[in-house]
Amino acid sequence: MRKVITPVNAEGRAKLGLRAGDTVRVVQNIIELKKGRGTDKKEKTIKNARKQTFEGLVLSVKHGKESGGMFTVRATLSGVGVEKTFPLYSPVIDSIEIVKRSRVRRAKLYFIREKAAKAVRRQLPQRAYDAPQERRGGPDRRSASRGWCRDGRGGGRRGGCRRSVV
């Protein structure tokens, strides 16, 4: 049996036992490439490495502990719901930390998306309803963009207006 050399601690990630409903903190290594010109006016590429954390709720775990295992994390960042899908054994991921475990009765928590959107809508301030303004041509004037002729006959796909427009 061959031993596979990998920068990822595969046994440690398999033992994590990620499940839907867990709150996790994922630390990612991000390499930024910056192109610029130096004093000698030649193109130079500067690499800048940094770590970025993403903390949120695990919505789904797909393919379990296999080599192609993936998990989806959802977080609300400055009022906007953000979802990221991570490969379990990706070398880009520096560490995965389980912050909190929750007991859920579903394998996939996709319903959280709608639930979160409804909660955000409820928190938005309600404005008074303004009736739509009438158009200049009156309420019974037909829109030219919907294929209606000037004299009021229906247009449709083939054009029903036989009168020349002057």
Secondary structure, 3 states (H helix, E strand, C coil): CCCCCCCCCHHHHHHHCCCCCCEEEEEEEEEEEEEEECCCCCEEEEEEEEEEEEEEEEEEEECCCCCCCEEEEEEEECCEEEEEEEECCCCCEEEEEEEECCCCCCCCCCHHHHHHHHHHHHHCCCCCCCCCCCCCCCCCCCCHHHCCCCCCCCCCCCCCCCCCCC
